[in-house]
């Protein structure tokens, strides 16, 4: 299968600052792929090189098997990107602006008009075609920005912080939209909201100091088969945990006062995750301890901190 995106040995410096240091990355088609990293990890530079905004110092970029010339934009219609702070001209009709974006992608006027209406319908905002950008809420602006990114049905779409600054309702609508189109396009999502990445993405790349430190499926990154995390209704007494400690497959039981979570490590070879989780729940219920949330594996945030230098 031809990769939707392949980056090989990519390097980019700004004077003495190495933003990318021989980065290698491969994204398979028709998935939502997460890119995360601390500030300064190289995410923006990576996207700028892929999009042709910046020339790399070394390395290669391929989109759908086609190698891009150094510093040149991808072929029209193959890639679209929504930068974090993208906006629209306040006093111009949104339909006019979206049609212009379509024409810049190489579409004729009639096709661009069709695409503008199609993508607005995709994000549930058909009615704003004739409205000026300044009349929209922040959440509506974000949705129109995502609509713009899907004009012309590009094979690869990059969304940088698509829900940043949104209230919970608007952010939930954006996530629902991305789930709706999952499988139809390859979408790369960059976000500091690691819970969102964990919820949305099939696979994730963790960047740090200009290098790729980990790329794996979400399940592979969080290590779902070795740990169960409980959020309890109250802090447990030591006696409450005796039943858990007595389970033969449990290897460690630890209560964290920092995030008020109970973490139970276990040997998945001795007891598969499903039955193990069931037995842990029974032990807690027998002890009279109620829980409000149970999660198999570490959170992406925990793994992120372990994989990057921010974690120590």
ABEGO torsion letter per residue (X at the ends): XBBABBBBGBBBBBEABBABBGBBBBBBBGBBBBBBEBBGAGAAAAAAAAAGABBBABEBBBBGGBBBBBGBBBBBGABBBBBAABBBBAABBAAAAAAAAAAAAGBBAAAAAAAAAAAAAAAGAAAAAABBAAABBAAAAAAAAAAAAABGGBABBBBBGAABGBBAAAAAAAAAAAAAABGABBBBBBBABAAAAAAABABBBBBBGGBBABBBBAAAAAGAAABBBBBBABBBBAAAAAAAAABAABABBBBBAAAGBBBBBBBAAABBAAAAAAAAAAAAAAAGBBBABBBBEBBAAAAAAAABAAAX
